[in-house]
C-alpha cells in the first residue's frame, strides 16, 4: 500500500502542474491566437526543475561529491517559483518572482529595471524558430500557397507532421519572417509558413567590421561594414519565392523605427527571392495581438511592398496632396519670394 501511495501524484504538485499548463495555454492560445493543436507540439509548460535544467544545469559547478554547489542551489531557488513555458530552447516567464531583471534607458525616465521575459541558456546562441506543424496545418498552408503536399506525411510522437520545412524549401512556398516564437505560431495558425527570429536583427550576420564609433552616452561599438543573410535562412533565398518580413507596429514615422531599419537591412541581403516588407496598421503592437483583435493579416501581407523605401516616401508625399499650394514652381533655383513664417515648403525629388 505504501508503495502504491508513493507513486501517485502529490496533490499540491498536481495543482501546480495544472496551473502552469493553464497559464501557458492562456498566454499562447487565448492571448496570441495560436491554434490549440499547435500548442502541445511546440510549447512545453515549465516550472522549477525543467527551468533550472534548461538555464543552469550545464554551467553551474558541482562539488567533489557531485552535490550541488551553493551557486546551483541559489539558481534552483530562483527557478522554483518561476512559471512559464519553454519554446525553441528558451524559457518565457509568465508568473512568479523574476529570475532576473533587465536594465535599460528609457527616454524621460533614465535607467529603469524591468523583469526579464525570455531567458536563454548561458553561452548558447539564439536559434531561429521553425515551428512544428500538424498535418491539418500543413494542408492549410499548402492550399493557401497553391502547392500540393505529400499524400501520407509521417507523423511524430507528439503529433507533429515530419518533413514540413524540407517541403517548404523544395516547393518555393512563400515564407514570412517575424519576431518571436508566438508571432510565428500565430501566423502559421493562419496558413503562412512563418519563421520566428529571436530578435529583429537576428535575420542576418555581421561578417566584417570597421572603425569604432562612440555615442553621446559614452558607449562604443564597432561599425558593421558587411553582412550576410543568416545561414538558417539562406536555403529559402531562391528565385521566385516571396519572403515577407513582418515586424511589430510602432507609432510615429515607421521609416525611422528600429523595426523598419532591421527589416530593410534583412530584405537587402536577400539575393534571389522576392523580399517584401509588410507593415501593421496599429494600434496593436505585434501580429499576434493584431489577429486576436480581429485584424485581417491576409490584407497586411497582401499589401507588402518589394520597393519599400520608394513606396514609403511616395506615401509620405501623398499626404500633402490634399493641400493647394500658394506658390508652385519647377526650376533649378528658388526665385520666388520666401514663404511666410508658419507656412510649409515642400520639395519633391525627381528620384522619389
BATORRO-339486 format. One line per field, with one value per residue (C-alpha): x, y, z; residue number from 1; chain; residue in one letter. Coordinates in Angstrom, 1 decimal, decimal comma. Layout:
# residues N
x [X|...] $
y [Y|...] $
z [Z|...] $
seq [NUM|...] $
mol [A|...] $
type [A|...] $
//
This chain:
# residues 352
x [0,0|2,8|4,5|1,2|0,6|4,1|3,7|0,7|1,0|1,3|-2,0|-0,1|2,2|-0,7|-2,4|0,9|1,3|-2,3|-1,7|1,5|-0,3|-3,3|-1,1|0,9|-2,2|-3,9|-0,8|-0,2|-3,7|-6,1|-3,9|-1,8|-4,3|-2,2|-4,2|-4,8|-3,4|0,0|0,3|1,5|3,8|5,7|5,2|6,4|4,8|7,5|8,3|11,1|13,4|12,9|13,6|16,8|17,9|17,5|19,1|21,7|22,4|25,2|27,1|26,6|29,6|29,3|31,3|33,7|30,9|28,8|26,3|25,1|27,2|25,9|25,5|23,5|21,2|20,7|19,8|17,5|15,7|15,2|13,6|11,5|8,7|9,1|6,1|6,0|6,9|9,9|9,9|12,7|15,3|14,5|12,2|9,3|8,4|4,7|4,4|6,4|9,4|11,5|14,6|16,5|15,9|16,9|18,1|17,6|17,5|14,0|13,6|12,3|12,8|16,5|17,6|14,7|14,7|12,1|11,6|13,1|10,6|12,8|15,7|18,4|20,9|24,2|26,7|24,2|23,3|19,8|18,2|15,8|12,5|11,0|7,6|6,4|3,0|0,3|-0,9|-4,0|-2,0|0,3|-2,7|-3,9|-0,5|-0,3|-3,8|-3,1|0,2|-1,4|1,0|0,4|1,8|2,8|-0,2|0,9|3,2|5,0|3,8|5,9|5,2|3,7|1,5|3,8|4,0|7,6|9,3|7,3|10,2|12,0|8,8|8,7|12,3|11,8|8,4|9,4|6,5|6,3|7,6|7,0|9,7|8,5|10,0|9,5|8,0|4,4|4,1|5,4|2,9|0,1|0,9|1,4|-2,0|-3,4|-1,9|1,6|4,9|6,2|9,7|10,4|13,5|14,6|15,2|14,6|18,4|19,0|17,9|21,5|25,1|27,8|30,7|33,1|33,5|35,2|36,0|34,8|32,0|31,5|27,9|26,9|26,3|29,9|29,3|31,3|30,5|32,3|30,5|29,3|30,7|29,4|26,5|25,0|21,7|21,6|22,7|19,5|17,6|19,8|18,2|14,9|16,6|15,6|14,4|10,7|10,0|8,4|9,9|7,8|9,1|6,5|7,7|5,9|3,9|5,5|3,8|5,2|7,3|7,7|10,5|12,6|11,8|14,3|11,8|11,8|15,6|16,1|13,6|15,2|18,6|17,4|15,5|18,5|20,5|18,0|19,7|17,4|14,0|11,5|11,8|8,9|8,1|4,6|3,6|0,9|-1,6|-1,7|-2,5|-1,9|1,9|2,5|0,9|-0,4|-2,2|-3,4|-5,1|-6,6|-8,1|-9,7|-7,2|-7,0|-3,5|-4,1|-4,7|-1,5|0,7|-1,0|-0,1|3,5|5,9|9,0|10,3|9,5|11,8|10,4|6,8|7,2|8,5|5,7|3,0|4,5|4,4|0,8|-0,3|0,3|-1,8|-4,9|-3,4|-3,4|0,0|0,1|3,3|4,2|7,5|9,6|13,0|16,6|16,7|14,1|13,5|10,0|9,6|10,4|7,3|5,8|6,6|4,5|4,0|5,0|7,7|7,6|10,3|9,6|12,6|12,8|14,1|11,1] $
y [0,0|2,4|1,8|2,4|5,6|7,0|6,5|8,8|12,5|14,8|16,7|20,0|19,1|18,2|21,5|23,3|21,5|22,3|26,0|26,0|24,4|26,8|29,9|28,8|27,9|31,2|33,2|31,2|30,1|32,7|35,8|35,1|33,3|30,1|27,0|24,7|21,8|23,6|24,2|20,7|20,2|23,5|24,6|22,9|24,4|24,5|25,5|24,5|21,7|21,8|25,5|25,0|22,2|24,4|27,5|26,5|22,7|22,8|25,8|25,5|24,0|20,9|19,9|16,9|14,8|15,7|17,5|20,9|24,0|27,0|28,8|25,9|26,0|29,7|29,3|26,5|28,6|31,3|28,7|27,0|29,6|30,6|29,7|29,8|27,7|26,5|27,1|26,9|26,3|29,3|30,0|32,5|33,5|34,3|34,4|34,0|36,0|37,1|35,0|38,1|41,7|43,9|47,5|49,8|53,5|55,0|58,4|60,8|58,2|57,5|53,9|51,6|48,0|45,5|41,8|39,8|37,9|35,5|33,5|31,9|29,3|30,9|30,6|29,2|31,1|32,3|30,0|30,9|29,2|26,8|25,9|22,3|21,8|19,2|17,5|19,8|23,0|21,7|21,2|24,7|26,2|24,2|25,2|28,9|28,8|26,7|23,7|20,0|18,2|14,6|12,2|10,4|12,6|10,9|12,0|12,2|11,1|14,4|14,7|16,9|16,3|15,5|17,0|20,2|22,6|20,5|20,7|24,5|24,6|22,5|23,8|27,5|28,1|31,7|32,4|35,1|36,3|37,7|38,4|35,7|32,3|33,2|35,5|32,9|30,4|32,9|33,3|29,6|29,1|31,2|29,4|31,0|29,3|31,6|31,7|33,3|35,4|35,7|39,4|41,8|42,0|38,2|37,5|38,4|38,1|40,8|39,4|42,5|45,4|48,8|51,7|52,2|54,8|56,5|57,5|60,5|58,4|57,2|53,7|52,4|50,0|48,8|49,8|46,9|47,1|43,8|41,5|38,3|36,6|34,2|30,7|29,2|31,4|31,0|27,9|29,9|32,6|31,0|32,6|33,2|32,7|35,5|36,3|38,8|40,5|41,5|43,1|45,0|48,2|51,4|54,8|57,8|57,7|54,0|54,5|55,8|52,9|50,1|47,6|49,2|49,6|45,9|44,7|46,8|45,5|41,9|42,5|43,9|40,8|38,6|38,0|35,7|35,6|38,5|40,3|42,3|44,3|44,3|47,0|46,5|49,4|49,5|50,2|46,5|46,0|42,5|40,4|38,0|41,0|42,1|38,8|38,3|41,8|40,7|42,2|41,0|39,6|38,4|42,1|43,2|40,6|41,1|44,8|44,1|46,1|45,0|48,5|49,6|52,7|54,2|53,4|54,8|58,1|58,3|57,7|60,5|62,8|61,9|63,2|66,7|66,2|67,5|70,9|73,6|75,4|79,2|79,0|76,2|76,3|73,8|75,3|74,7|77,8|79,1|82,6|83,1|85,2|83,4|81,8|83,4|82,0|79,0|78,0|74,6|74,5|71,1|70,0|66,9|65,0|63,7|60,4|60,0] $
z [0,0|0,9|-2,5|-4,4|-2,5|-3,1|-6,8|-7,0|-7,8|-4,9|-4,8|-4,4|-7,3|-9,5|-8,7|-9,6|-12,8|-13,8|-13,0|-15,1|-18,1|-17,8|-17,7|-20,7|-22,6|-21,9|-23,0|-26,2|-27,4|-25,9|-25,9|-29,0|-31,2|-31,7|-32,8|-29,8|-31,9|-32,3|-28,6|-27,5|-30,4|-29,9|-26,3|-23,0|-19,9|-17,2|-13,7|-11,2|-12,2|-16,0|-16,0|-14,0|-16,2|-19,3|-17,9|-15,4|-15,3|-17,9|-16,4|-12,6|-10,8|-8,6|-5,6|-5,5|-4,1|-7,2|-4,9|-6,0|-5,2|-3,4|-6,7|-8,1|-5,0|-5,4|-9,1|-8,4|-5,8|-8,4|-10,8|-8,2|-8,2|-11,9|-14,1|-17,8|-20,9|-22,9|-26,6|-29,1|-26,4|-24,2|-21,2|-21,3|-17,7|-17,0|-13,3|-10,0|-8,7|-11,7|-12,3|-13,4|-14,5|-17,4|-17,0|-19,9|-20,8|-21,3|-22,6|-19,9|-17,1|-17,2|-16,3|-15,5|-14,3|-15,6|-15,1|-17,9|-20,1|-22,0|-20,7|-22,8|-21,5|-20,9|-23,7|-26,2|-29,3|-30,1|-32,5|-35,4|-34,8|-37,3|-35,9|-35,9|-37,7|-37,7|-40,9|-40,9|-40,6|-43,4|-45,6|-44,9|-45,8|-49,0|-50,0|-49,4|-51,4|-54,2|-53,8|-53,4|-50,3|-49,6|-49,6|-46,5|-44,4|-41,5|-38,0|-34,9|-31,3|-30,3|-33,4|-35,5|-39,3|-40,2|-43,2|-43,4|-43,6|-46,2|-48,2|-47,9|-49,2|-52,3|-53,3|-53,2|-50,8|-49,7|-46,2|-43,6|-41,2|-37,9|-34,4|-31,8|-31,4|-30,5|-33,5|-35,9|-34,4|-34,8|-38,5|-39,1|-37,5|-40,3|-43,2|-43,6|-43,4|-40,8|-39,3|-35,9|-35,4|-31,8|-32,4|-35,3|-36,1|-36,0|-39,6|-40,7|-39,5|-39,5|-41,5|-41,4|-39,0|-39,4|-37,2|-33,6|-33,0|-29,7|-28,7|-26,7|-23,6|-23,8|-25,1|-28,1|-30,8|-33,9|-37,1|-39,3|-42,9|-44,3|-43,6|-44,9|-44,5|-41,6|-42,6|-41,4|-43,9|-46,9|-48,3|-48,6|-50,7|-54,1|-57,3|-57,4|-53,7|-51,8|-48,4|-46,4|-43,3|-40,8|-37,5|-34,8|-35,2|-34,0|-33,6|-35,5|-38,6|-39,2|-41,6|-38,7|-36,4|-35,4|-36,8|-40,3|-40,4|-39,4|-41,9|-44,6|-43,8|-43,9|-47,2|-48,9|-48,1|-50,0|-53,3|-55,3|-53,7|-53,8|-50,5|-49,2|-46,1|-44,5|-42,1|-39,4|-39,2|-35,4|-32,7|-31,9|-31,4|-32,6|-35,3|-32,7|-30,9|-34,3|-35,3|-31,8|-32,1|-35,4|-37,8|-41,4|-41,7|-45,3|-46,3|-44,4|-46,1|-49,5|-49,3|-48,5|-50,8|-52,6|-53,2|-49,6|-49,4|-52,6|-51,7|-48,2|-49,5|-52,0|-49,3|-47,2|-50,2|-51,0|-47,6|-48,9|-52,0|-50,2|-50,0|-52,7|-52,8|-52,9|-55,0|-57,3|-59,2|-61,3|-61,6|-60,6|-58,3|-55,9|-57,2|-55,6|-52,5|-49,3|-47,7|-44,6|-41,2|-40,4|-44,0|-45,4|-48,1|-49,8|-52,2|-54,3|-55,5|-59,1|-57,6|-55,3] $
seq [1|2|3|4|5|6|7|8|9|10|11|12|13|14|15|16|17|18|19|20|21|22|23|24|25|26|27|28|29|30|31|32|33|34|35|36|37|38|39|40|41|42|43|44|45|46|47|48|49|50|51|52|53|54|55|56|57|58|59|60|61|62|63|64|65|66|67|68|69|70|71|72|73|74|75|76|77|78|79|80|81|82|83|84|85|86|87|88|89|90|91|92|93|94|95|96|97|98|99|100|101|102|103|104|105|106|107|108|109|110|111|112|113|114|115|116|117|118|119|120|121|122|123|124|125|126|127|128|129|130|131|132|133|134|135|136|137|138|139|140|141|142|143|144|145|146|147|148|149|150|151|152|153|154|155|156|157|158|159|160|161|162|163|164|165|166|167|168|169|170|171|172|173|174|175|176|177|178|179|180|181|182|183|184|185|186|187|188|189|190|191|192|193|194|195|196|197|198|199|200|201|202|203|204|205|206|207|208|209|210|211|212|213|214|215|216|217|218|219|220|221|222|223|224|225|226|227|228|229|230|231|232|233|234|235|236|237|238|239|240|241|242|243|244|245|246|247|248|249|250|251|252|253|254|255|256|257|258|259|260|261|262|263|264|265|266|267|268|269|270|271|272|273|274|275|276|277|278|279|280|281|282|283|284|285|286|287|288|289|290|291|292|293|294|295|296|297|298|299|300|301|302|303|304|305|306|307|308|309|310|311|312|313|314|315|316|317|318|319|320|321|322|323|324|325|326|327|328|329|330|331|332|333|334|335|336|337|338|339|340|341|342|343|344|345|346|347|348|349|350|351|352] $
mol [A|A|A|A|A|A|A|A|A|A|A|A|A|A|A|A|A|A|A|A|A|A|A|A|A|A|A|A|A|A|A|A|A|A|A|A|A|A|A|A|A|A|A|A|A|A|A|A|A|A|A|A|A|A|A|A|A|A|A|A|A|A|A|A|A|A|A|A|A|A|A|A|A|A|A|A|A|A|A|A|A|A|A|A|A|A|A|A|A|A|A|A|A|A|A|A|A|A|A|A|A|A|A|A|A|A|A|A|A|A|A|A|A|A|A|A|A|A|A|A|A|A|A|A|A|A|A|A|A|A|A|A|A|A|A|A|A|A|A|A|A|A|A|A|A|A|A|A|A|A|A|A|A|A|A|A|A|A|A|A|A|A|A|A|A|A|A|A|A|A|A|A|A|A|A|A|A|A|A|A|A|A|A|A|A|A|A|A|A|A|A|A|A|A|A|A|A|A|A|A|A|A|A|A|A|A|A|A|A|A|A|A|A|A|A|A|A|A|A|A|A|A|A|A|A|A|A|A|A|A|A|A|A|A|A|A|A|A|A|A|A|A|A|A|A|A|A|A|A|A|A|A|A|A|A|A|A|A|A|A|A|A|A|A|A|A|A|A|A|A|A|A|A|A|A|A|A|A|A|A|A|A|A|A|A|A|A|A|A|A|A|A|A|A|A|A|A|A|A|A|A|A|A|A|A|A|A|A|A|A|A|A|A|A|A|A|A|A|A|A|A|A|A|A|A|A|A|A|A|A|A|A|A|A|A|A|A|A|A|A|A|A|A|A|A|A|A|A|A|A|A|A] $
type [X|X|X|X|X|X|X|X|X|X|X|X|X|X|X|X|X|X|X|X|X|X|X|X|X|X|X|X|X|X|X|X|X|X|X|X|X|X|X|X|X|X|X|X|X|X|X|X|X|X|X|X|X|X|X|X|X|X|X|X|X|X|X|X|X|X|X|X|X|X|X|X|X|X|X|X|X|X|X|X|X|X|X|X|X|X|X|X|X|X|X|X|X|X|X|X|X|X|X|X|X|X|X|X|X|X|X|X|X|X|X|X|X|X|X|X|X|X|X|X|X|X|X|X|X|X|X|X|X|X|X|X|X|X|X|X|X|X|X|X|X|X|X|X|X|X|X|X|X|X|X|X|X|X|X|X|X|X|X|X|X|X|X|X|X|X|X|X|X|X|X|X|X|X|X|X|X|X|X|X|X|X|X|X|X|X|X|X|X|X|X|X|X|X|X|X|X|X|X|X|X|X|X|X|X|X|X|X|X|X|X|X|X|X|X|X|X|X|X|X|X|X|X|X|X|X|X|X|X|X|X|X|X|X|X|X|X|X|X|X|X|X|X|X|X|X|X|X|X|X|X|X|X|X|X|X|X|X|X|X|X|X|X|X|X|X|X|X|X|X|X|X|X|X|X|X|X|X|X|X|X|X|X|X|X|X|X|X|X|X|X|X|X|X|X|X|X|X|X|X|X|X|X|X|X|X|X|X|X|X|X|X|X|X|X|X|X|X|X|X|X|X|X|X|X|X|X|X|X|X|X|X|X|X|X|X|X|X|X|X|X|X|X|X|X|X|X|X|X|X|X|X] $
//
